[in-house]
Amino acid sequence: MARKALPGFRAFVVWYAHFNPEEPTRMQRMIEISSPFFLNPDELSTPADWATVFGNANPLALEIGCGIGDFIAKTANDNPGINYIAIDFYNKGCDKTCRRLERLAIPNVRVVRDEARKFVVDRIPRESLCAVHINCPDPWPKKRHRKRRLVNREFASFIRDYLAPGGDFFFATDFDDYGIDVAEFMPGVEGYVNMLAPDRYRHELEGYHLSKYMMKFMAEGKRIYFVHYRKSAEGAL
Ligand SMILES: C[S@@+](CC[C@H](N)C(=O)[O-])C[C@H]1O[C@@H](n2cnc3c(N)ncnc32)[C@H](O)[C@@H]1O
């Protein structure tokens, strides 16, 4: 006889599917996103055939936590020879990113609604990314919540395996403690070269576009911590 799922577990699954990471106390309204820029990760192969998705074999870059897509739109527009994947599990943000790309007719971006680490493992070929951008990820400021932060030593090693040799890892945050933490552990992560040496971080990064959150925090008088590392040949698998 088939076992029925417990009602409590079913409720949890429904709650989780609507969880809004930006405002954890509020549910996120799931909206149907219909756009030529939007990809359903379940329809991609493992790993995905990105040359077929984009219709060319240009290098591939990833933005994790694209928000409303302002950074990726500007960055992709500057680099038409790079294919960008913009990922976020914030539903409305993915929709806004798609609308922005449609409005600006930027062909070299695809938007995915998914959890970034799961998506990378399932859909990104190892050693394939020419860049990873992570801008103002959720800071989890409470000490007991810090283990939930996306970027830590373990994540830096994990994502290195998906960067091609010479691929760039960019991290930016407004949160002092997060910025200093990443700047301090990165030199100890094997297989990377610090592109800002002798500095471990900077508060300005020439040529790097500012995201919505960076601008919001700067308007509040906060400083942004930029960290930029590059995967070395020794970091190759
Ligand atoms: C504070 S917002 C910043 C948005 C944008 N990067 C900016 O700077 O304006 C952080 C975003 O990262 C997304 N995010 C955080 N962790 C994520 C993960 N593991 N997978 C996918 N998206 C994530 C959140 O949903 C949220 O939209």
The ligand as a Gaussian input file, in Angstrom:
#p B3LYP/6-31G(d) Opt

LIG

0 1
 C       20.251000      41.374000      -1.105000
 S       19.786000      40.737000      -2.665000
 C       20.962000      41.493000      -3.775000
 C       20.472000      41.488000      -5.191000
 C       21.496000      42.006000      -6.220000
 N       22.645000      41.126000      -6.324000
 C       21.956000      43.383000      -5.902000
 O       23.116000      43.540000      -5.444000
 O       21.176000      44.345000      -6.098000
 C       20.406000      39.064000      -2.583000
 C       19.739000      38.158000      -3.619000
 O       20.434000      36.916000      -3.652000
 C       19.482000      35.873000      -3.772000
 N       20.117000      34.656000      -3.269000
 C       20.762000      34.528000      -2.088000
 N       21.217000      33.275000      -1.937000
 C       20.871000      32.603000      -3.060000
 C       21.056000      31.263000      -3.494000
 N       21.690000      30.373000      -2.725000
 N       20.557000      30.897000      -4.694000
 C       19.894000      31.799000      -5.472000
 N       19.690000      33.087000      -5.107000
 C       20.166000      33.480000      -3.914000
 C       18.286000      36.363000      -2.978000
 O       17.078000      35.744000      -3.396000
 C       18.290000      37.851000      -3.295000
 O       17.487000      38.181000      -4.414000

